[in-house]
């Protein structure tokens, strides 16, 4: 989205809100020992990451549809081109942050945090593929692992499906439905069979159980590309239904423990994730119509800025939290809750901008060289 001539403000706005929700969830609870505030912000991180998943699926789906429709047969070389462009966009930042973790961790503990004997799986995105996500090391990487596996698997399934279903739209739809329905059915199976998986580290964060969040966004891109009239005509209705469903899902999360809703534990592990993804996807058609050149620069500027650096913000904010904690303890800084939050947020924005400007943008630009100048852009 960063390369668009006229940015879609509505999508920038959703991305901006998503990263703010994640930052609130990961910082406020650390310094405000307030049970009410903890309850209020408990699910904000969940909402933020789910919004990222759906937005990613919508934009990636648009690219994949164009790749799929470029010629009579989707070639493996076109899939490799897609991978190259995605990996230049996502992997350099990810591995840079791993290096930063090592530089901070080794002086204190004298061994590598991501060594073969200690979570080497992070280097190949297996940390939450077949086992629950570890709690203490590079916690935000769970969502990156889900994204990378989706980028790898979806095009491969699409490549194979084209030989079984000759109609390109039908082939794409079938693959998208598989990626939405299989994780849901797998969650249902595991939940009904009382598998020993926690809601957060297991059902929410394991790769095979959560590919459907991105798949929901891909389904929306299918609707926009192949049924554009329907996508735009009912955007207001979609938004209203999505908002109502979103309020219902969040109300369920907050009230299920208090009201003792039957089967609430199973519902939280299974269909509630699907409902949340669908509710967020339903907001996009209306938001997609809001272009940046129609918005005041005083609003557009900050929203676009946060949106542009959102990936760096997501990766770096846990490191900033850790560094501020270490220095405040070492130098005995007496930071109250508001001062602590301010320091963390300001430093996070500053270092994220530096990483975006001096590293992320340059790495992303390299993909033009390695993909030989060919380009399939998002809608």
Secondary structure, DSSP 4 states (H G I P E B T S, - for coil): -TT-SS--HHHHHHHHHHHHHHHHHHHHHHH---HHHHHHHTTHHHHHHHHHHHHHHHHHHHHHHHHHHSSSS--HHHHHHHHHHHHHHHHHHHHHHHHHHHHHHHHHHSS-TTSTTTTGGGGGT-TTTSSPPPSSSSTTHHHHHHHHHHHHHHHHHHHHHTTT---HHHHHHHHHHHHHHHHHHHHHHHHHTT-S--IIIIIIT-HHHHHHHHHHHHHHHHHHHH-HHHHHHTHHHHHHHHHHHHHHHHHHHHHHHHHT-TTHHHHHHTHHHHHHHHHHHHHHHHHHT--GGGS-HHHHHHHHHHHHTHHHHHHHHHHHHHHHHHHHHHTT----HHHHHHHHHHHHHHHHHHHIIIIIHHHHHHHHHHTTT------
